[in-house]
């Protein structure tokens, strides 16, 4: 068998031409891709909300759970009581379908203390009870606080202390619930307000429509 150097030289030149053409084409494709505009994607998370709640637990010497304004605003809750029921060990009582009083660790609303920025909130909750089948009713005053009286738009956060502290007022056997309001310098040149209306056909007294405004 004879080997032809001339034929081998022609074949090598043809392969070099094909490979060289492929190498020259690739940079052209790369330049076309760099010229394309990419849409901007903005991802918003809840890292700040979780960090704020964890800092409250970390810095406290007792058992405490906390929620802040972002947690309150991202759920369709009508008031603060319904936001608090998302904390473990906390349940609520409803009046006309709306969250009202707090039960913590099995202790009823009368055994829990509600404070506003560390100061005890006054309570004047009158409960109407029936005395039997004769249609007579009686009333008694409870020390339970009605959370539906507070607007969530002006609340910065809520802390639920399940154990006592020397720096807190006494009286919260089940839990001490501290409601923290926003400070003027927390959001400079900003204001918050809310307008809503509730329609409930199950109410026994009053109007079925309840308008609410806060700011």
C-alpha positions in Angstrom: 0.0 0.0 0.0 1.4 3.4 -1.0 1.0 6.6 1.0 0.3 9.8 -0.9 1.7 12.9 0.9 -0.1 15.3 -1.5 -3.6 13.8 -0.8 -2.9 13.9 3.0 -1.9 17.5 2.8 -5.1 18.5 1.0 -7.2 16.6 3.5 -5.5 18.4 6.5 -6.1 21.7 4.8 -9.8 21.0 4.4 -10.2 20.0 8.0 -8.4 23.1 9.2 -10.7 25.3 7.1 -13.8 23.7 8.6 -12.6 23.9 12.2 -11.3 27.4 11.7 -14.7 28.5 10.3 -16.4 27.0 13.3 -14.1 28.9 15.7 -14.8 32.2 13.8 -18.5 31.7 14.0 -18.7 31.1 17.8 -17.6 34.6 18.8 -20.3 36.1 16.5 -23.0 34.1 18.4 -21.5 35.2 21.7 -21.6 38.9 20.7 -25.3 38.6 19.7 -26.2 37.2 23.2 -24.5 39.9 25.1 -26.6 42.5 23.3 -29.9 41.2 24.6 -31.7 43.1 27.4 -32.6 41.1 30.5 -35.7 42.0 32.5 -35.1 43.1 36.1 -36.5 40.7 38.7 -37.0 42.1 42.2 -37.5 39.6 45.0 -39.0 40.8 48.2 -38.8 38.5 51.3 -39.7 38.5 54.9 -36.2 38.3 56.3 -36.5 41.5 58.2 -39.8 40.4 59.8 -38.3 37.1 61.0 -35.2 38.7 62.2 -37.1 41.2 64.3 -39.1 38.5 65.9 -36.1 36.3 66.6 -34.2 39.2 68.2 -37.1 39.7 70.7 -36.9 36.0 71.7 -33.1 36.0 71.8 -32.8 39.1 74.0 -35.6 38.1 76.4 -34.8 36.1 79.6 -38.2 34.4 79.6 -40.6 32.7 77.2 -41.9 35.3 74.7 -43.4 35.3 71.2 -43.6 38.4 69.1 -45.1 39.6 65.8 -44.5 42.9 64.1 -46.4 45.3 61.8 -45.3 43.4 58.7 -46.7 40.1 60.0 -50.0 41.9 61.0 -50.4 43.5 57.6 -49.8 40.5 55.4 -52.7 38.4 56.8 -56.4 39.3 56.2 -57.1 39.8 59.9 -59.7 42.3 61.0 -58.1 43.3 64.3 -55.2 42.5 66.6 -56.9 39.6 68.3 -57.1 37.6 65.1 -53.4 38.3 64.5 -52.5 37.0 68.0 -54.3 33.7 67.5 -51.4 32.7 65.1 -49.1 32.5 68.1 -48.8 29.1 69.6 -50.8 28.7 72.9 -53.0 31.7 72.1 -56.7 31.4 71.2 -59.4 34.1 70.9 -63.1 34.6 71.8 -65.3 36.0 69.1 -68.2 38.5 69.4 -70.5 38.8 66.4 -67.9 36.9 64.3 -65.0 39.3 65.2 -62.0 38.5 67.4 -62.4 40.1 70.8 -60.6 38.6 73.9 -57.5 36.6 74.3 -57.0 33.2 76.0 -53.4 32.2 76.6 -52.0 28.8 77.8 -55.6 27.7 78.8 -56.2 30.7 81.0 -59.3 32.7 80.1 -59.4 36.4 79.1 -59.8 37.5 82.7 -56.4 36.0 83.6 -54.4 37.9 81.0 -52.9 41.4 81.2 -52.8 43.7 78.2 -50.3 46.6 78.3 -49.7 49.5 75.9 -46.0 50.4 75.7 -45.5 48.7 79.1 -48.5 50.4 80.8 -51.5 48.5 81.9 -54.6 49.1 79.8 -57.9 50.0 81.6 -60.7 47.5 81.1 -64.4 48.0 81.3 -65.7 44.8 79.7 -69.3 44.2 80.6 -70.5 40.6 79.9 -74.2 39.8 79.6 -75.3 36.4 80.8 -78.6 34.7 80.9 -80.2 33.5 84.2 -82.3 30.7 82.8 -85.3 30.1 80.6 -87.3 33.0 82.1 -85.7 35.5 79.8 -84.0 37.4 82.5 -80.4 38.5 82.0 -77.6 39.7 84.3 -74.3 41.5 83.7 -71.0 41.4 85.4 -67.7 43.3 84.8 -64.6 41.4 83.6 -61.0 42.5 83.7 -60.6 41.1 80.2 -59.5 43.5 77.5 -61.3 43.8 74.2 -58.6 43.8 71.5 -61.1 45.0 68.8 -60.8 48.5 70.4 -57.2 48.9 69.1 -56.5 49.8 65.4 -53.8 47.7 63.8 -52.6 50.6 61.6 -50.8 52.3 64.5 -49.2 49.2 66.0 -45.5 48.5 65.5 -45.5 45.1 67.1 -47.0 42.8 69.8 -45.1 40.9 72.4 -46.7 38.0 74.3 -44.8 37.1 77.5 -45.8 33.7 78.8 -43.6 34.0 81.9 -43.4 36.9 84.3 -40.6 39.6 84.4 -39.7 42.0 87.2 -39.9 44.9 84.7 -43.5 44.2 83.8 -46.7 44.9 85.7 -48.1 42.0 87.6 -51.5 40.4 87.0 -50.9 38.3 83.8 -51.4 34.7 85.0 -51.8 33.3 81.6 -49.7 35.9 79.6 -48.8 39.5 79.5 -49.5 41.0 76.1 -47.6 44.2 75.4 -48.8 46.3 72.4 -46.1 48.6 71.0 -47.2 51.6 69.0 -45.2 53.3 66.3 -42.9 56.2 67.3 -42.8 59.4 65.3 -39.1 59.0 64.3 -39.6 55.4 63.2 -41.2 56.5 59.9 -40.4 60.2 59.3 -42.6 62.1 56.9 -45.0 59.2 56.6 -48.5 58.6 57.8 -50.7 55.5 58.0 -54.5 55.3 57.9 -57.1 52.7 57.3 -60.7 52.6 56.3 -62.7 49.4 56.2 -66.2 48.1 56.6 -67.5 44.7 57.9 -70.8 43.1 56.9 -72.1 40.4 59.1 -75.6 38.9 58.9 -75.2 36.9 62.1 -75.2 39.9 64.5 -78.0 39.8 67.1 -78.0 43.5 68.0 -77.1 46.6 66.0 -76.4 47.1 62.3 -75.1 44.4 60.0 -72.7 47.0 58.5 -69.8 48.2 60.7 -67.6 51.0 59.2 -64.2 51.6 60.8 -61.7 54.3 60.2 -58.3 54.9 61.9 -55.2 56.9 61.4 
